[in-house]
Amino acid sequence: MRVWLDMATGSGYQPLFIMNKANRDLLVLFNQELMTPQSIEHEVELLHQLLYAIERIENLVVAHEIIDLNKYRVINNPTKLRRIIRESQLKPFVFLNCCN
């Protein structure tokens, strides 16, 4: 995970540190004057734990449905949703729709 820190100098974003726990890029803006590097690292670790808990497949199944335009179906069955979400590639005209 790459975390980018907004520099007050206006020179753009510079990498603060890189975490290897997850394969994602996050843009996190902090006021560098108010927080120490240890507190920034702690906040980012809490954010990582929060995202890890939220992005579990059980939570995705609750909040999403599959729209299959080939068969003109909407799939809400949790078992079928898990199977389809885990596939590496969806068939053409099969969409994952967020119900929120």
Phi and psi in degrees as a GROMACS rama.xvg file:
@    title "Ramachandran Plot"
@    xaxis  label "Phi"
@    yaxis  label "Psi"
@TYPE xy
-101.951  135.057  ARG-2
-117.222  129.064  VAL-3
-109.013  138.523  TRP-4
-111.882  130.382  LEU-5
-77.2241  119.105  ASP-6
-85.6448  134.884  MET-7
-69.1423  -12.8513  ALA-8
-75.0436  -11.7292  THR-9
82.0639  11.2226  GLY-10
-84.8  9.09664  SER-11
100.469  -162.976  GLY-12
-97.4897  137.735  TYR-13
-125.631  142.494  GLN-14
-65.9649  132.026  PRO-15
-84.0484  -55.3261  LEU-16
-163.786  164.902  PHE-17
-118.43  127.979  ILE-18
-105.953  136.48  MET-19
-98.6704  10.2345  ASN-20
-73.694  -28.9023  LYS-21
-136.314  156.338  ALA-22
-99.6511  75.1945  ASN-23
-153.389  156.631  ARG-24
-111.099  129.986  ASP-25
-121.116  139.546  LEU-26
-103.454  111.738  LEU-27
-120.612  124.036  VAL-28
-104.664  125.766  LEU-29
-128.777  153.927  PHE-30
-87.9302  110.103  ASN-31
-62.8065  -27.1757  GLN-32
-73.3257  -26.2349  GLU-33
-92.3961  -18.1077  LEU-34
-126.165  142.478  MET-35
-82.5698  161.04  THR-36
-58.2782  -33.5595  PRO-37
-67.7651  -39.8167  GLN-38
-70.1737  -34.7346  SER-39
-64.6138  -44.6913  ILE-40
-61.4282  -39.206  GLU-41
-64.8874  -43.6479  HIS-42
-63.4154  -41.131  GLU-43
-67.5765  -37.6028  VAL-44
-63.7236  -40.3549  GLU-45
-64.4932  -38.7205  LEU-46
-64.3303  -41.1013  LEU-47
-62.0553  -44.0566  HIS-48
-63.4877  -39.7762  GLN-49
-63.8074  -46.9089  LEU-50
-66.3518  -35.9428  LEU-51
-62.051  -41.036  TYR-52
-71.001  -37.0714  ALA-53
-75.1903  -35.7358  ILE-54
-84.9517  15.3961  GLU-55
-68.1175  153.383  ARG-56
-63.3346  -31.7205  ILE-57
-63.1124  -37.9191  GLU-58
-74.3203  -34.6451  ASN-59
-65.032  -40.069  LEU-60
-64.3687  -37.2051  VAL-61
-67.9399  -36.7566  VAL-62
-96.9439  -2.52974  ALA-63
-127.423  164.783  HIS-64
-142.242  159.272  GLU-65
-103.916  130.027  ILE-66
-108.174  113.804  ILE-67
-106.107  103.317  ASP-68
-79.2034  -14.3374  LEU-69
-69.5723  -39.4888  ASN-70
-107.666  3.2153  LYS-71
54.5843  53.6564  TYR-72
-130.607  152.017  ARG-73
-116.12  122.837  VAL-74
-103.863  121.382  ILE-75
-116.101  -5.97818  ASN-76
-65.0369  121.278  ASN-77
-57.9969  -37.4644  PRO-78
-66.2622  -44.7266  THR-79
-66.876  -37.5812  LYS-80
-62.2204  -44.3634  LEU-81
-59.678  -44.1031  ARG-82
-63.5627  -43.9208  ARG-83
-71.2475  -39.4626  ILE-84
-64.5522  -34.4668  ILE-85
-76.5458  -12.966  ARG-86
-65.9217  144.369  GLU-87
-73.3071  -28.1654  SER-88
-145.35  132.562  GLN-89
-83.3547  154.146  LEU-90
-68.4164  159.884  LYS-91
-60.812  140.562  PRO-92
65.5929  29.8379  PHE-93
-118.446  120.443  VAL-94
-122.253  145.345  PHE-95
-95.0919  118.209  LEU-96
-113.041  130.435  ASN-97
-82.9287  129.132  CYS-98
-86.6251  -4.75313  CYS-99
